[in-house]
Amino acid sequence: MKTQEFINQLNIVQELMLKEEYKKAILILDKLKAFEKEGNFNYNLTHKLYQLDSNVRSLFNQQIILKVIYNLSSEKKEISLEELQNLLEKEESIQIDQGTLKREIEILILRSLLSCKVDDNKILL
């Protein structure tokens, strides 16, 4: 893959992020990471690739977590991080450690997308 095509694909990923089409963006990023390992791209492009990858995966996780917590909030007043972690793995096929899960929830709260409280290892809905 030539450098310009690589850059074009990174730009497409950014457009998909704006449209909140994270799964499509992840598929492209996975292909780009394979090309990056075989190619000789400069540091700035490699850095941008992995920065986008981290951001897209975080936003994708947040999107799913938000949906699951929203659905739970009508049934429960609180849920443990472990319960939520198990639910995400079982229902959404997302494997996420509790530290990352807690951080993603805190980011959703900071972004004012979620109005709950994290208390130790529980989420008060």
Legacy VTK file of the C-alpha trace (Angstrom):
# vtk DataFile Version 3.0
C-alpha trace
ASCII
DATASET POLYDATA
POINTS 125 float
0.000 0.000 0.000
1.340 3.396 -0.934
1.605 6.185 1.597
-1.108 8.312 -0.009
-3.576 5.428 -0.038
-2.747 4.765 3.623
-3.448 8.428 4.428
-6.726 8.281 2.476
-7.819 5.248 4.502
-6.990 7.049 7.760
-9.140 9.957 6.589
-12.004 7.565 5.838
-11.684 6.213 9.393
-11.986 9.752 10.756
-15.125 10.320 8.677
-16.628 7.073 9.958
-15.868 8.169 13.512
-17.832 11.376 12.957
-20.766 9.273 11.736
-20.366 6.970 14.769
-19.799 3.972 12.481
-17.175 2.462 14.726
-17.392 -1.156 13.538
-16.614 -0.121 9.959
-13.756 2.050 11.181
-12.310 -0.826 13.216
-12.349 -3.115 10.169
-10.374 -0.573 8.141
-7.946 0.041 11.005
-7.280 -3.677 11.389
-6.358 -3.874 7.695
-4.160 -0.781 7.995
-2.343 -2.248 10.993
-1.510 -5.331 8.920
-0.160 -3.110 6.114
1.780 -1.018 8.609
3.588 -4.095 9.924
4.639 -5.061 6.387
5.350 -1.529 5.148
7.794 1.143 6.075
5.604 4.093 7.011
6.944 7.093 8.851
6.452 7.522 12.579
3.738 10.193 12.245
1.499 7.908 10.186
2.075 4.963 12.487
1.332 7.131 15.518
-1.855 8.458 13.904
-2.949 4.905 13.045
-2.598 3.631 16.593
-4.069 6.779 18.102
-7.146 6.423 15.883
-7.341 2.727 16.715
-7.346 3.448 20.445
-9.924 6.222 20.106
-12.270 4.227 17.865
-12.200 1.185 20.134
-12.881 3.363 23.166
-15.796 5.118 21.440
-17.183 1.778 20.255
-17.019 0.408 23.802
-18.685 3.553 25.148
-21.472 3.250 22.586
-22.225 -0.332 23.652
-21.842 0.395 27.388
-24.229 3.330 27.088
-26.836 1.173 25.359
-26.562 -1.609 27.938
-26.681 0.746 30.934
-29.634 2.609 29.453
-31.543 -0.672 29.111
-30.592 -1.719 32.641
-31.603 1.578 34.232
-35.293 0.815 33.781
-34.884 -2.474 35.673
-32.206 -1.797 38.303
-30.960 0.956 40.566
-27.383 -0.329 40.689
-25.101 -2.893 39.099
-21.615 -4.043 39.982
-18.788 -3.601 37.511
-18.376 -7.380 37.486
-22.052 -7.912 36.580
-21.831 -5.318 33.830
-18.580 -6.820 32.565
-20.203 -10.274 32.382
-23.291 -8.863 30.697
-21.204 -7.080 28.059
-19.289 -10.269 27.340
-22.400 -12.449 27.207
-24.780 -10.175 25.298
-22.457 -7.972 23.247
-19.352 -10.189 22.875
-17.172 -7.424 24.289
-14.299 -8.450 26.501
-13.215 -5.547 28.657
-11.373 -5.540 31.963
-12.989 -3.827 34.949
-10.461 -0.995 35.067
-11.119 -0.089 31.440
-14.870 -0.510 31.938
-14.813 1.879 34.893
-12.759 4.404 32.906
-15.154 4.214 29.927
-18.119 4.837 32.237
-16.343 7.795 33.822
-15.681 9.224 30.350
-19.370 8.832 29.455
-20.255 10.731 32.637
-17.729 13.478 31.830
-19.160 13.741 28.307
-22.622 14.170 29.914
-23.923 11.140 28.034
-24.577 9.169 31.181
-26.027 10.367 34.435
-25.052 7.813 37.008
-22.464 7.559 39.729
-19.562 5.178 40.113
-19.152 4.202 43.752
-16.210 1.876 44.331
-17.116 -1.185 42.223
-20.791 -0.345 41.748
-22.625 1.831 39.296
-25.583 3.658 40.808
-28.094 4.026 37.995
LINES 1 126
125 0 1 2 3 4 5 6 7 8 9 10 11 12 13 14 15 16 17 18 19 20 21 22 23 24 25 26 27 28 29 30 31 32 33 34 35 36 37 38 39 40 41 42 43 44 45 46 47 48 49 50 51 52 53 54 55 56 57 58 59 60 61 62 63 64 65 66 67 68 69 70 71 72 73 74 75 76 77 78 79 80 81 82 83 84 85 86 87 88 89 90 91 92 93 94 95 96 97 98 99 100 101 102 103 104 105 106 107 108 109 110 111 112 113 114 115 116 117 118 119 120 121 122 123 124
